[in-house]
């Protein structure tokens, strides 16, 4: 290739405005959202557990703040890691799309969310159902298990054999 046609960061920055670069990130984030929300089925679980972690964090703000101050470097690293990869994927998605990039971050994301939920394990109030007392978080996990069990049959009987790569 002639040297003036070889892509480089300098060439890209010279040929594109700040608005175009920002638009590429926004379009990439939108594409990531649409691809992951219509993909293998992990999106709803990530969203549900994220919502639960945010609710528990907000309900226990003082203890959450104390924990965040104690582990500020670990939390900063984890959040910067997840955000950096999200932005990298948003940038790269016009070149190669698919859920494989975001799916690679699913386990680190869920580990982080599970850590947040575990830290607040002692803040799980009990719910009375008839004469039984249940921790509401155990009921939440039972609901998630029910969702998973409900999805297994259609996946194994239809989706796995009729859709490319299970999508």
PyMOL commands that place a pseudoatom at each C-alpha (Angstrom):
pseudoatom trace, name=CA, resn=UNK, resi=1, chain=A, elem=C, hetatm=0, pos=[0.000, 0.000, 0.000]
pseudoatom trace, name=CA, resn=UNK, resi=2, chain=A, elem=C, hetatm=0, pos=[1.155, 3.530, -0.579]
pseudoatom trace, name=CA, resn=UNK, resi=3, chain=A, elem=C, hetatm=0, pos=[2.152, 5.184, 2.676]
pseudoatom trace, name=CA, resn=UNK, resi=4, chain=A, elem=C, hetatm=0, pos=[-0.578, 7.827, 2.389]
pseudoatom trace, name=CA, resn=UNK, resi=5, chain=A, elem=C, hetatm=0, pos=[-3.258, 5.075, 2.369]
pseudoatom trace, name=CA, resn=UNK, resi=6, chain=A, elem=C, hetatm=0, pos=[-1.965, 3.139, 5.391]
pseudoatom trace, name=CA, resn=UNK, resi=7, chain=A, elem=C, hetatm=0, pos=[-4.252, 3.752, 8.368]
pseudoatom trace, name=CA, resn=UNK, resi=8, chain=A, elem=C, hetatm=0, pos=[-2.721, 5.359, 11.439]
pseudoatom trace, name=CA, resn=UNK, resi=9, chain=A, elem=C, hetatm=0, pos=[-3.984, 7.248, 14.481]
pseudoatom trace, name=CA, resn=UNK, resi=10, chain=A, elem=C, hetatm=0, pos=[-2.483, 10.489, 13.201]
pseudoatom trace, name=CA, resn=UNK, resi=11, chain=A, elem=C, hetatm=0, pos=[-4.162, 10.094, 9.797]
pseudoatom trace, name=CA, resn=UNK, resi=12, chain=A, elem=C, hetatm=0, pos=[-7.503, 9.284, 11.437]
pseudoatom trace, name=CA, resn=UNK, resi=13, chain=A, elem=C, hetatm=0, pos=[-7.328, 12.329, 13.726]
pseudoatom trace, name=CA, resn=UNK, resi=14, chain=A, elem=C, hetatm=0, pos=[-6.469, 14.583, 10.783]
pseudoatom trace, name=CA, resn=UNK, resi=15, chain=A, elem=C, hetatm=0, pos=[-9.344, 13.313, 8.637]
pseudoatom trace, name=CA, resn=UNK, resi=16, chain=A, elem=C, hetatm=0, pos=[-12.107, 13.245, 11.282]
pseudoatom trace, name=CA, resn=UNK, resi=17, chain=A, elem=C, hetatm=0, pos=[-13.643, 15.891, 13.520]
pseudoatom trace, name=CA, resn=UNK, resi=18, chain=A, elem=C, hetatm=0, pos=[-14.204, 15.521, 17.245]
pseudoatom trace, name=CA, resn=UNK, resi=19, chain=A, elem=C, hetatm=0, pos=[-17.930, 15.190, 16.567]
pseudoatom trace, name=CA, resn=UNK, resi=20, chain=A, elem=C, hetatm=0, pos=[-17.346, 12.310, 14.151]
pseudoatom trace, name=CA, resn=UNK, resi=21, chain=A, elem=C, hetatm=0, pos=[-15.128, 10.528, 16.666]
pseudoatom trace, name=CA, resn=UNK, resi=22, chain=A, elem=C, hetatm=0, pos=[-17.704, 11.024, 19.433]
pseudoatom trace, name=CA, resn=UNK, resi=23, chain=A, elem=C, hetatm=0, pos=[-20.456, 9.822, 17.078]
pseudoatom trace, name=CA, resn=UNK, resi=24, chain=A, elem=C, hetatm=0, pos=[-18.450, 6.670, 16.356]
pseudoatom trace, name=CA, resn=UNK, resi=25, chain=A, elem=C, hetatm=0, pos=[-18.342, 5.892, 20.083]
pseudoatom trace, name=CA, resn=UNK, resi=26, chain=A, elem=C, hetatm=0, pos=[-22.081, 6.543, 20.481]
pseudoatom trace, name=CA, resn=UNK, resi=27, chain=A, elem=C, hetatm=0, pos=[-22.967, 4.460, 17.427]
pseudoatom trace, name=CA, resn=UNK, resi=28, chain=A, elem=C, hetatm=0, pos=[-20.692, 1.689, 18.730]
pseudoatom trace, name=CA, resn=UNK, resi=29, chain=A, elem=C, hetatm=0, pos=[-22.330, 1.742, 22.160]
pseudoatom trace, name=CA, resn=UNK, resi=30, chain=A, elem=C, hetatm=0, pos=[-25.752, 1.612, 20.514]
pseudoatom trace, name=CA, resn=UNK, resi=31, chain=A, elem=C, hetatm=0, pos=[-24.674, -1.325, 18.340]
pseudoatom trace, name=CA, resn=UNK, resi=32, chain=A, elem=C, hetatm=0, pos=[-23.229, -3.137, 21.385]
pseudoatom trace, name=CA, resn=UNK, resi=33, chain=A, elem=C, hetatm=0, pos=[-26.528, -2.648, 23.208]
pseudoatom trace, name=CA, resn=UNK, resi=34, chain=A, elem=C, hetatm=0, pos=[-28.600, -3.940, 20.304]
pseudoatom trace, name=CA, resn=UNK, resi=35, chain=A, elem=C, hetatm=0, pos=[-26.305, -6.925, 19.644]
pseudoatom trace, name=CA, resn=UNK, resi=36, chain=A, elem=C, hetatm=0, pos=[-26.070, -7.989, 23.286]
pseudoatom trace, name=CA, resn=UNK, resi=37, chain=A, elem=C, hetatm=0, pos=[-29.735, -7.454, 24.088]
pseudoatom trace, name=CA, resn=UNK, resi=38, chain=A, elem=C, hetatm=0, pos=[-30.732, -9.720, 21.182]
pseudoatom trace, name=CA, resn=UNK, resi=39, chain=A, elem=C, hetatm=0, pos=[-28.004, -12.282, 21.716]
pseudoatom trace, name=CA, resn=UNK, resi=40, chain=A, elem=C, hetatm=0, pos=[-27.598, -15.472, 23.739]
pseudoatom trace, name=CA, resn=UNK, resi=41, chain=A, elem=C, hetatm=0, pos=[-29.740, -14.422, 26.666]
pseudoatom trace, name=CA, resn=UNK, resi=42, chain=A, elem=C, hetatm=0, pos=[-27.109, -13.230, 29.115]
pseudoatom trace, name=CA, resn=UNK, resi=43, chain=A, elem=C, hetatm=0, pos=[-28.054, -9.547, 28.855]
pseudoatom trace, name=CA, resn=UNK, resi=44, chain=A, elem=C, hetatm=0, pos=[-31.161, -9.779, 31.036]
pseudoatom trace, name=CA, resn=UNK, resi=45, chain=A, elem=C, hetatm=0, pos=[-29.235, -11.532, 33.797]
pseudoatom trace, name=CA, resn=UNK, resi=46, chain=A, elem=C, hetatm=0, pos=[-26.473, -8.944, 33.762]
pseudoatom trace, name=CA, resn=UNK, resi=47, chain=A, elem=C, hetatm=0, pos=[-29.083, -6.167, 33.872]
pseudoatom trace, name=CA, resn=UNK, resi=48, chain=A, elem=C, hetatm=0, pos=[-31.037, -7.813, 36.708]
pseudoatom trace, name=CA, resn=UNK, resi=49, chain=A, elem=C, hetatm=0, pos=[-27.939, -8.413, 38.831]
pseudoatom trace, name=CA, resn=UNK, resi=50, chain=A, elem=C, hetatm=0, pos=[-26.646, -4.889, 38.118]
pseudoatom trace, name=CA, resn=UNK, resi=51, chain=A, elem=C, hetatm=0, pos=[-29.985, -3.444, 39.197]
pseudoatom trace, name=CA, resn=UNK, resi=52, chain=A, elem=C, hetatm=0, pos=[-29.906, -5.563, 42.351]
pseudoatom trace, name=CA, resn=UNK, resi=53, chain=A, elem=C, hetatm=0, pos=[-26.346, -4.440, 43.143]
pseudoatom trace, name=CA, resn=UNK, resi=54, chain=A, elem=C, hetatm=0, pos=[-27.307, -0.777, 42.655]
pseudoatom trace, name=CA, resn=UNK, resi=55, chain=A, elem=C, hetatm=0, pos=[-30.398, -1.157, 44.846]
pseudoatom trace, name=CA, resn=UNK, resi=56, chain=A, elem=C, hetatm=0, pos=[-28.458, -2.861, 47.638]
pseudoatom trace, name=CA, resn=UNK, resi=57, chain=A, elem=C, hetatm=0, pos=[-25.670, -0.294, 47.388]
pseudoatom trace, name=CA, resn=UNK, resi=58, chain=A, elem=C, hetatm=0, pos=[-28.128, 2.595, 47.588]
pseudoatom trace, name=CA, resn=UNK, resi=59, chain=A, elem=C, hetatm=0, pos=[-30.124, 1.057, 50.439]
pseudoatom trace, name=CA, resn=UNK, resi=60, chain=A, elem=C, hetatm=0, pos=[-26.920, 0.529, 52.426]
pseudoatom trace, name=CA, resn=UNK, resi=61, chain=A, elem=C, hetatm=0, pos=[-25.199, 3.732, 51.392]
pseudoatom trace, name=CA, resn=UNK, resi=62, chain=A, elem=C, hetatm=0, pos=[-23.143, 4.280, 54.552]
pseudoatom trace, name=CA, resn=UNK, resi=63, chain=A, elem=C, hetatm=0, pos=[-21.675, 0.790, 54.642]
pseudoatom trace, name=CA, resn=UNK, resi=64, chain=A, elem=C, hetatm=0, pos=[-21.201, 0.882, 50.852]
pseudoatom trace, name=CA, resn=UNK, resi=65, chain=A, elem=C, hetatm=0, pos=[-19.288, 4.135, 51.154]
pseudoatom trace, name=CA, resn=UNK, resi=66, chain=A, elem=C, hetatm=0, pos=[-17.080, 2.689, 53.900]
pseudoatom trace, name=CA, resn=UNK, resi=67, chain=A, elem=C, hetatm=0, pos=[-16.370, -0.395, 51.792]
pseudoatom trace, name=CA, resn=UNK, resi=68, chain=A, elem=C, hetatm=0, pos=[-15.703, 1.747, 48.711]
pseudoatom trace, name=CA, resn=UNK, resi=69, chain=A, elem=C, hetatm=0, pos=[-13.187, 3.879, 50.641]
pseudoatom trace, name=CA, resn=UNK, resi=70, chain=A, elem=C, hetatm=0, pos=[-11.475, 0.770, 51.980]
pseudoatom trace, name=CA, resn=UNK, resi=71, chain=A, elem=C, hetatm=0, pos=[-11.230, -0.852, 48.525]
pseudoatom trace, name=CA, resn=UNK, resi=72, chain=A, elem=C, hetatm=0, pos=[-11.045, 2.264, 46.339]
pseudoatom trace, name=CA, resn=UNK, resi=73, chain=A, elem=C, hetatm=0, pos=[-8.103, 1.033, 44.250]
pseudoatom trace, name=CA, resn=UNK, resi=74, chain=A, elem=C, hetatm=0, pos=[-9.678, -2.348, 43.551]
pseudoatom trace, name=CA, resn=UNK, resi=75, chain=A, elem=C, hetatm=0, pos=[-13.002, -0.764, 42.620]
pseudoatom trace, name=CA, resn=UNK, resi=76, chain=A, elem=C, hetatm=0, pos=[-11.282, 1.890, 40.496]
pseudoatom trace, name=CA, resn=UNK, resi=77, chain=A, elem=C, hetatm=0, pos=[-9.270, -0.746, 38.664]
pseudoatom trace, name=CA, resn=UNK, resi=78, chain=A, elem=C, hetatm=0, pos=[-12.285, -2.952, 38.012]
pseudoatom trace, name=CA, resn=UNK, resi=79, chain=A, elem=C, hetatm=0, pos=[-14.510, -0.121, 36.812]
pseudoatom trace, name=CA, resn=UNK, resi=80, chain=A, elem=C, hetatm=0, pos=[-11.767, 1.384, 34.636]
pseudoatom trace, name=CA, resn=UNK, resi=81, chain=A, elem=C, hetatm=0, pos=[-11.088, -2.061, 33.152]
pseudoatom trace, name=CA, resn=UNK, resi=82, chain=A, elem=C, hetatm=0, pos=[-14.750, -2.631, 32.286]
pseudoatom trace, name=CA, resn=UNK, resi=83, chain=A, elem=C, hetatm=0, pos=[-15.286, 0.903, 30.958]
pseudoatom trace, name=CA, resn=UNK, resi=84, chain=A, elem=C, hetatm=0, pos=[-12.061, 0.842, 28.918]
pseudoatom trace, name=CA, resn=UNK, resi=85, chain=A, elem=C, hetatm=0, pos=[-13.034, -2.417, 27.243]
pseudoatom trace, name=CA, resn=UNK, resi=86, chain=A, elem=C, hetatm=0, pos=[-16.553, -1.149, 26.606]
pseudoatom trace, name=CA, resn=UNK, resi=87, chain=A, elem=C, hetatm=0, pos=[-15.127, 1.932, 24.872]
pseudoatom trace, name=CA, resn=UNK, resi=88, chain=A, elem=C, hetatm=0, pos=[-12.628, -0.165, 22.918]
pseudoatom trace, name=CA, resn=UNK, resi=89, chain=A, elem=C, hetatm=0, pos=[-15.422, -2.437, 21.717]
pseudoatom trace, name=CA, resn=UNK, resi=90, chain=A, elem=C, hetatm=0, pos=[-17.579, 0.573, 20.850]
pseudoatom trace, name=CA, resn=UNK, resi=91, chain=A, elem=C, hetatm=0, pos=[-14.716, 1.938, 18.777]
pseudoatom trace, name=CA, resn=UNK, resi=92, chain=A, elem=C, hetatm=0, pos=[-13.980, -1.371, 17.050]
pseudoatom trace, name=CA, resn=UNK, resi=93, chain=A, elem=C, hetatm=0, pos=[-17.544, -2.509, 16.342]
pseudoatom trace, name=CA, resn=UNK, resi=94, chain=A, elem=C, hetatm=0, pos=[-17.817, -0.755, 12.931]
pseudoatom trace, name=CA, resn=UNK, resi=95, chain=A, elem=C, hetatm=0, pos=[-14.938, -2.988, 11.802]
pseudoatom trace, name=CA, resn=UNK, resi=96, chain=A, elem=C, hetatm=0, pos=[-16.099, -6.284, 13.313]
pseudoatom trace, name=CA, resn=UNK, resi=97, chain=A, elem=C, hetatm=0, pos=[-19.409, -6.737, 15.081]
pseudoatom trace, name=CA, resn=UNK, resi=98, chain=A, elem=C, hetatm=0, pos=[-20.717, -9.490, 17.288]
pseudoatom trace, name=CA, resn=UNK, resi=99, chain=A, elem=C, hetatm=0, pos=[-21.347, -10.317, 20.888]
pseudoatom trace, name=CA, resn=UNK, resi=100, chain=A, elem=C, hetatm=0, pos=[-18.090, -12.211, 21.315]
pseudoatom trace, name=CA, resn=UNK, resi=101, chain=A, elem=C, hetatm=0, pos=[-16.256, -9.081, 22.457]
pseudoatom trace, name=CA, resn=UNK, resi=102, chain=A, elem=C, hetatm=0, pos=[-18.752, -8.094, 25.110]
pseudoatom trace, name=CA, resn=UNK, resi=103, chain=A, elem=C, hetatm=0, pos=[-19.304, -11.714, 26.089]
pseudoatom trace, name=CA, resn=UNK, resi=104, chain=A, elem=C, hetatm=0, pos=[-15.598, -11.902, 26.940]
pseudoatom trace, name=CA, resn=UNK, resi=105, chain=A, elem=C, hetatm=0, pos=[-16.264, -9.296, 29.638]
pseudoatom trace, name=CA, resn=UNK, resi=106, chain=A, elem=C, hetatm=0, pos=[-19.399, -10.976, 30.975]
pseudoatom trace, name=CA, resn=UNK, resi=107, chain=A, elem=C, hetatm=0, pos=[-17.614, -13.087, 33.594]
pseudoatom trace, name=CA, resn=UNK, resi=108, chain=A, elem=C, hetatm=0, pos=[-15.427, -10.248, 34.969]
pseudoatom trace, name=CA, resn=UNK, resi=109, chain=A, elem=C, hetatm=0, pos=[-18.540, -8.053, 35.108]
pseudoatom trace, name=CA, resn=UNK, resi=110, chain=A, elem=C, hetatm=0, pos=[-20.604, -10.697, 36.894]
pseudoatom trace, name=CA, resn=UNK, resi=111, chain=A, elem=C, hetatm=0, pos=[-17.735, -11.423, 39.292]
pseudoatom trace, name=CA, resn=UNK, resi=112, chain=A, elem=C, hetatm=0, pos=[-17.619, -7.730, 40.198]
pseudoatom trace, name=CA, resn=UNK, resi=113, chain=A, elem=C, hetatm=0, pos=[-21.399, -7.570, 40.663]
pseudoatom trace, name=CA, resn=UNK, resi=114, chain=A, elem=C, hetatm=0, pos=[-21.368, -10.784, 42.715]
pseudoatom trace, name=CA, resn=UNK, resi=115, chain=A, elem=C, hetatm=0, pos=[-18.637, -9.279, 44.898]
pseudoatom trace, name=CA, resn=UNK, resi=116, chain=A, elem=C, hetatm=0, pos=[-20.780, -6.204, 45.519]
pseudoatom trace, name=CA, resn=UNK, resi=117, chain=A, elem=C, hetatm=0, pos=[-23.751, -8.385, 46.431]
pseudoatom trace, name=CA, resn=UNK, resi=118, chain=A, elem=C, hetatm=0, pos=[-21.663, -10.663, 48.664]
pseudoatom trace, name=CA, resn=UNK, resi=119, chain=A, elem=C, hetatm=0, pos=[-20.195, -7.747, 50.590]
pseudoatom trace, name=CA, resn=UNK, resi=120, chain=A, elem=C, hetatm=0, pos=[-23.714, -6.774, 51.605]
pseudoatom trace, name=CA, resn=UNK, resi=121, chain=A, elem=C, hetatm=0, pos=[-24.745, -10.308, 52.560]
pseudoatom trace, name=CA, resn=UNK, resi=122, chain=A, elem=C, hetatm=0, pos=[-25.419, -9.294, 56.157]
pseudoatom trace, name=CA, resn=UNK, resi=123, chain=A, elem=C, hetatm=0, pos=[-27.940, -6.651, 54.955]
pseudoatom trace, name=CA, resn=UNK, resi=124, chain=A, elem=C, hetatm=0, pos=[-30.412, -9.142, 53.539]
pseudoatom trace, name=CA, resn=UNK, resi=125, chain=A, elem=C, hetatm=0, pos=[-33.692, -8.761, 55.413]
pseudoatom trace, name=CA, resn=UNK, resi=126, chain=A, elem=C, hetatm=0, pos=[-36.014, -11.702, 55.777]
pseudoatom trace, name=CA, resn=UNK, resi=127, chain=A, elem=C, hetatm=0, pos=[-39.406, -12.030, 54.132]
pseudoatom trace, name=CA, resn=UNK, resi=128, chain=A, elem=C, hetatm=0, pos=[-42.204, -13.993, 55.783]
pseudoatom trace, name=CA, resn=UNK, resi=129, chain=A, elem=C, hetatm=0, pos=[-44.158, -16.294, 53.485]
pseudoatom trace, name=CA, resn=UNK, resi=130, chain=A, elem=C, hetatm=0, pos=[-46.783, -18.119, 55.473]
pseudoatom trace, name=CA, resn=UNK, resi=131, chain=A, elem=C, hetatm=0, pos=[-44.829, -19.461, 58.458]
pseudoatom trace, name=CA, resn=UNK, resi=132, chain=A, elem=C, hetatm=0, pos=[-41.473, -19.546, 56.705]
pseudoatom trace, name=CA, resn=UNK, resi=133, chain=A, elem=C, hetatm=0, pos=[-38.818, -16.859, 56.801]
pseudoatom trace, name=CA, resn=UNK, resi=134, chain=A, elem=C, hetatm=0, pos=[-36.623, -16.408, 53.749]
pseudoatom trace, name=CA, resn=UNK, resi=135, chain=A, elem=C, hetatm=0, pos=[-33.793, -14.056, 53.048]
pseudoatom trace, name=CA, resn=UNK, resi=136, chain=A, elem=C, hetatm=0, pos=[-35.012, -11.927, 50.176]
pseudoatom trace, name=CA, resn=UNK, resi=137, chain=A, elem=C, hetatm=0, pos=[-31.729, -12.439, 48.350]
pseudoatom trace, name=CA, resn=UNK, resi=138, chain=A, elem=C, hetatm=0, pos=[-32.276, -16.206, 48.432]
pseudoatom trace, name=CA, resn=UNK, resi=139, chain=A, elem=C, hetatm=0, pos=[-35.727, -15.638, 46.943]
pseudoatom trace, name=CA, resn=UNK, resi=140, chain=A, elem=C, hetatm=0, pos=[-34.134, -13.424, 44.298]
pseudoatom trace, name=CA, resn=UNK, resi=141, chain=A, elem=C, hetatm=0, pos=[-31.677, -16.179, 43.421]
pseudoatom trace, name=CA, resn=UNK, resi=142, chain=A, elem=C, hetatm=0, pos=[-34.512, -18.713, 43.298]
pseudoatom trace, name=CA, resn=UNK, resi=143, chain=A, elem=C, hetatm=0, pos=[-36.310, -16.430, 40.847]
pseudoatom trace, name=CA, resn=UNK, resi=144, chain=A, elem=C, hetatm=0, pos=[-33.183, -16.275, 38.667]
pseudoatom trace, name=CA, resn=UNK, resi=145, chain=A, elem=C, hetatm=0, pos=[-32.861, -20.065, 38.837]
pseudoatom trace, name=CA, resn=UNK, resi=146, chain=A, elem=C, hetatm=0, pos=[-36.495, -20.355, 37.755]
pseudoatom trace, name=CA, resn=UNK, resi=147, chain=A, elem=C, hetatm=0, pos=[-35.795, -18.060, 34.798]
pseudoatom trace, name=CA, resn=UNK, resi=148, chain=A, elem=C, hetatm=0, pos=[-32.829, -20.206, 33.783]
pseudoatom trace, name=CA, resn=UNK, resi=149, chain=A, elem=C, hetatm=0, pos=[-34.790, -23.454, 34.107]
pseudoatom trace, name=CA, resn=UNK, resi=150, chain=A, elem=C, hetatm=0, pos=[-37.636, -21.948, 32.099]
pseudoatom trace, name=CA, resn=UNK, resi=151, chain=A, elem=C, hetatm=0, pos=[-35.205, -21.087, 29.265]
pseudoatom trace, name=CA, resn=UNK, resi=152, chain=A, elem=C, hetatm=0, pos=[-33.383, -24.419, 29.092]
pseudoatom trace, name=CA, resn=UNK, resi=153, chain=A, elem=C, hetatm=0, pos=[-36.082, -26.355, 27.219]
pseudoatom trace, name=CA, resn=UNK, resi=154, chain=A, elem=C, hetatm=0, pos=[-36.518, -23.881, 24.309]
pseudoatom trace, name=CA, resn=UNK, resi=155, chain=A, elem=C, hetatm=0, pos=[-32.759, -23.511, 23.977]
pseudoatom trace, name=CA, resn=UNK, resi=156, chain=A, elem=C, hetatm=0, pos=[-32.098, -27.255, 23.850]
pseudoatom trace, name=CA, resn=UNK, resi=157, chain=A, elem=C, hetatm=0, pos=[-35.033, -28.112, 21.610]
pseudoatom trace, name=CA, resn=UNK, resi=158, chain=A, elem=C, hetatm=0, pos=[-35.234, -25.201, 19.185]
pseudoatom trace, name=CA, resn=UNK, resi=159, chain=A, elem=C, hetatm=0, pos=[-32.565, -22.534, 19.349]
pseudoatom trace, name=CA, resn=UNK, resi=160, chain=A, elem=C, hetatm=0, pos=[-29.517, -24.760, 19.427]
pseudoatom trace, name=CA, resn=UNK, resi=161, chain=A, elem=C, hetatm=0, pos=[-30.517, -26.653, 16.276]
pseudoatom trace, name=CA, resn=UNK, resi=162, chain=A, elem=C, hetatm=0, pos=[-32.135, -23.887, 14.209]
pseudoatom trace, name=CA, resn=UNK, resi=163, chain=A, elem=C, hetatm=0, pos=[-30.038, -20.792, 14.811]
pseudoatom trace, name=CA, resn=UNK, resi=164, chain=A, elem=C, hetatm=0, pos=[-26.476, -20.165, 13.733]
pseudoatom trace, name=CA, resn=UNK, resi=165, chain=A, elem=C, hetatm=0, pos=[-24.205, -20.192, 16.783]
pseudoatom trace, name=CA, resn=UNK, resi=166, chain=A, elem=C, hetatm=0, pos=[-27.270, -20.395, 19.025]
pseudoatom trace, name=CA, resn=UNK, resi=167, chain=A, elem=C, hetatm=0, pos=[-28.289, -16.799, 18.285]
for i in range(1, 167): cmd.bond("trace and resi %d" % i, "trace and resi %d" % (i + 1))
show_as sticks, trace
zoom trace
